[in-house]
Amino acid sequence: MRKIIKNIRESEVEDALITYLDILKEVLKVKKEVRLITRQLRMIDGKKRLDILLTVGDEIFLIELKTETFHVNHIKQILSYKEELEKLQQEKKLISGKIVPVLLVTNFKEKDLRICAESEIRIYNYSPVDILTKYYDKMASVATFLKIRPVDLGIFNIGLINRVMRGLESGLNTLKDLSESSQLSSRSVDHHLKFATELRLVTQRKNLYYLTDLGLNYISLAGDSTPGDELSAEQAILLRDYIAKDPFSSPIVFGIYTVVESVFFLARNSYPVDLEELKGFFLKASGKKHEWQTLKSLSTATYTYLNYAIKLGLVGKIGKQIVITPAGFRFILMLQLHKSIEMIETLAPEQNR
């Protein structure tokens, strides 16, 4: 009795193999160059479609993909496809070359291998989960949002970077000069500069640091009446607009919007959101399950990113209850728009990427 995998469609596996032909090449165990001719080619009867047609060197591979174990009926199906393709070759409607029928199944027995060999059919077994895992790994290498994780740079309050930012504004651009000007240790200044770089406020060239256009705008909005370690209302607006419009620009940015999104999602269950519930949800949403294993590290990270969100005016905290501000709701809507746009652009199928 054949075993059919019902929870993964053939089309989903096929999409992964077509997007990254090197995965398919690995399944086929071939070393020659692989090029796609077409997929889902409609047969003469108009009802059936062959899955994948590609060239491997000077041969044409006719691939029939199944998310099930081998069944003898597969032989009749793929041989009928081969016959039709040979007719197309005779009519000069398909490139010339030896047509090699190939069956991809989740499992087969030794006797099945012999049966296929008799009909000159090549048969390979594969794991749908393995294919989709490799697809994810490939996508993660080009889609940064799949692998990005928040980081802890030891900065609890965003406004703490203002002293160093003012030093940059005055023309200082070395770690030593900025340390003397701000009366902070070189290590602290280094952390502040890394944090500001994560927010795209600062750029580094060799050992020198400079304000970006965003950084110049940020420090110009500090305001004379704002305490040195606090964000002005205008600075908060600038940063939250930037984060919403470029949500995958850095781990710090990712952590800020993730903590706000976590509050937003948890609010569907109970509101205001409980801080303890937020900790567990933020841990998984941020992808730091294996790094923040101690209660102390989880609490520190949650408090840090929650404080960033509070200083930006996106959420509010009273005791252990978290609420979303009106600015936070607008932020979430803008964030979802720009996240969707960037994901669509990144994940758009690109042939043989």
Secondary structure, 3 states (H helix, E strand, C coil): CCCECCCCCHHHHHHHHHHCHHHHHHHHCCCCCEEEEEEEEECCCCCCEEEEEEEECCEEEEEEECCEECCCHHHHHHHHHHHHHHHHHHCCCCCCCEEEEEEEECECCHHHHHHHHHCCCEEEECCHHHHHHHHHHHHHHHCHHHCCCCCCCCCCCHHHHHHHHHHHHCCCCCHHHHHHHHCCCHHHHHHHHHHHHHCCCEEEECCEEEECHHHHHHHHCCCCCCCCCCCCHHHHHHHHHHHHHCCCCCHHHHHHHHHHHHHHHHCCCCCCEEHHHHHHHHHHHCCCCCCCCCHHHHHHHHHHHHHHHHHCCCEEEECCEEEECHHHHHHHHHHHHHHHHHHHHHHCCCCCC
